[in-house]
């Protein structure tokens, strides 16, 4: 599906919309490229001149601080010009305005759109309708995909654990509404981990979730048994209104990451969270700030991964232009 | 009026159990004889159609005409032309207009415009509740007197079950058929595609099977309770078909239909976020599709309809969940239905029954048969004249079809409405 839209015949990234459809080799190439950028932020001049003269537009239809900021930093460290647009969606003619917005920005000679949108498939839509010279990066679409988040998580896991194949990874929380979880599951399976587990009550799991290639657990102590990596997901406020979960108190008791709930995990298991954290809901402070936590490393790695993806997609278009 | 002799065609009239190569004679807008001309009959025109099928004009139980209110999508004139070119001579237009069809004035407006165009018989369905709001009964007796052939609330929810019960009882009082779109609004919620493997993968809110089965089960109980005559529209799940079949076996006089695209597409088709496949009810699983096909074949489903919903291009140009659902379906109704014949599921006369006598029975209409004395609404098609669907060449103003590039064998060559030729195939089109 998206493979043909986001990858050209030679296997180069034209857009970065989805982890699904990319090969293990392509995911490794993204991480290797990120590795080469990882030191840039430690230099006194935190810039490489790769994208001088290029314009990257952050097109955010949904509020975001962390993702937008790290995309902005990534593009600036590549020496691109960055335009941040926070577009509020009008209730009546959303589709039209999205297409019109695109046309207007293309007329301003934008080279790349980084798109965050509340509807699943929005980045695919933008990629399908953008001018051929414009690259599109998905910064989160509805509950569908958040591929740069998944890749920065993979990058973090690789830096700490080295190999993927021996790993058991448990993802805890609201899988149903999580674009992060969907992209992580695809990435982990493509990279060949031993087992991916999801841990949640049935109301937070999509029907047929096992088809995504996961083992389903409802009990956290069983679910994290011998796990090497435990990822907890953000629980949105609107999920706590009593329709899917009775209370955040009960959720924390049953699914919160605490030392007692993690007692069956491997002693060297790491804990991850895509942020922002609800302390006392998804995990307690002892865990968030404790020795297992790699949550702040995830944020740092987000810049390198986004530099990698921006430069690869831009390079894919440069090759196309010269050819 | 033209006196016709249609000769050498394979005449199939499912209602009369007729299937043979013979002649059909038409005078004064009516069928006057089959096989042999009546005494003293001389034809003004002889139409030789060897190798072609001559059948009753098709009856489509649901085609949105977009007028009044949505003329940027289509008009009665544009869609009537598309219907005529597709062999359709009677169609029901749902009350999804603006204003909705909840007063005799709107019925009159549609009837007058349709009569002026004159290419197809338009039979309006009235709103079951005022403004389709689900809160107050519409003036059903007045709607019936104005010409509505049934009442429906479409997919607009009636959340109050007591009101639904009263609506059925009131419709029964005036011998009106209620057209039910089984859909439990709380279970559908913000759903957009079938809740299943594809929705799990795409992260799009799903519409579960139970949103249909819960509604069918509730509606069946209310039908039995009120004694209303009811028709289930656009069944999409195997389970719902099973519920309806069981109720009929128990003697409840309900009828049901499916739309043509549901017989060929499944949830897998939306896995590329293609808004052309965004329909309501949603495309379900292959198991559901196979059950619908079997139910069309064995007659559990009385009719196949187009569920025609023409849209302007922009309605489909957005991320999938934000697009408008629906397919421009008039021009694929016959070929998609007859694919079931090619697939070996059903004989041609039975397939044609779902497009003629079946929907006629749902409407209690005299149309849908070639019996002498009836209006000469006739569809003539070549069963083997291959063509490819090019959306740009559709007659409907709606080019929103997921069947672009599909190859079809049957092609309508002539359509007669009340003995007048309203469509003749253009070889160059």
HADDOCK unambig.tbl for C-alpha pairs under 7 A between the chains (distance, minus, plus):
assign (segid A and resid 1 and name CA) (segid B and resid 272 and name CA) 5.77 0.50 0.50
assign (segid A and resid 95 and name CA) (segid B and resid 317 and name CA) 6.12 0.50 0.50
assign (segid A and resid 95 and name CA) (segid B and resid 318 and name CA) 4.21 0.50 0.50
assign (segid A and resid 95 and name CA) (segid B and resid 319 and name CA) 6.95 0.50 0.50
assign (segid A and resid 95 and name CA) (segid B and resid 322 and name CA) 6.68 0.50 0.50
assign (segid A and resid 96 and name CA) (segid B and resid 314 and name CA) 6.62 0.50 0.50
assign (segid A and resid 119 and name CA) (segid B and resid 319 and name CA) 6.48 0.50 0.50
assign (segid A and resid 119 and name CA) (segid B and resid 321 and name CA) 6.53 0.50 0.50
assign (segid A and resid 120 and name CA) (segid B and resid 202 and name CA) 6.83 0.50 0.50
assign (segid A and resid 120 and name CA) (segid B and resid 203 and name CA) 6.27 0.50 0.50
assign (segid A and resid 120 and name CA) (segid B and resid 204 and name CA) 6.02 0.50 0.50
assign (segid A and resid 121 and name CA) (segid B and resid 273 and name CA) 5.98 0.50 0.50
assign (segid A and resid 121 and name CA) (segid B and resid 319 and name CA) 5.57 0.50 0.50
assign (segid A and resid 121 and name CA) (segid B and resid 320 and name CA) 6.44 0.50 0.50
assign (segid A and resid 122 and name CA) (segid B and resid 319 and name CA) 4.68 0.50 0.50
assign (segid A and resid 125 and name CA) (segid B and resid 318 and name CA) 6.71 0.50 0.50
assign (segid A and resid 125 and name CA) (segid B and resid 319 and name CA) 5.65 0.50 0.50
assign (segid A and resid 143 and name CA) (segid B and resid 203 and name CA) 4.41 0.50 0.50
assign (segid A and resid 143 and name CA) (segid B and resid 204 and name CA) 6.54 0.50 0.50
assign (segid A and resid 144 and name CA) (segid B and resid 202 and name CA) 5.00 0.50 0.50
assign (segid A and resid 144 and name CA) (segid B and resid 203 and name CA) 4.13 0.50 0.50
assign (segid A and resid 144 and name CA) (segid B and resid 204 and name CA) 6.93 0.50 0.50
assign (segid A and resid 179 and name CA) (segid B and resid 203 and name CA) 6.97 0.50 0.50
assign (segid A and resid 206 and name CA) (segid B and resid 200 and name CA) 5.44 0.50 0.50
assign (segid A and resid 207 and name CA) (segid B and resid 196 and name CA) 6.06 0.50 0.50
assign (segid A and resid 207 and name CA) (segid B and resid 200 and name CA) 6.61 0.50 0.50
assign (segid A and resid 208 and name CA) (segid B and resid 196 and name CA) 6.18 0.50 0.50
assign (segid A and resid 208 and name CA) (segid B and resid 197 and name CA) 5.48 0.50 0.50
assign (segid A and resid 208 and name CA) (segid B and resid 200 and name CA) 6.76 0.50 0.50
assign (segid A and resid 209 and name CA) (segid B and resid 200 and name CA) 6.33 0.50 0.50
assign (segid A and resid 211 and name CA) (segid B and resid 197 and name CA) 6.84 0.50 0.50
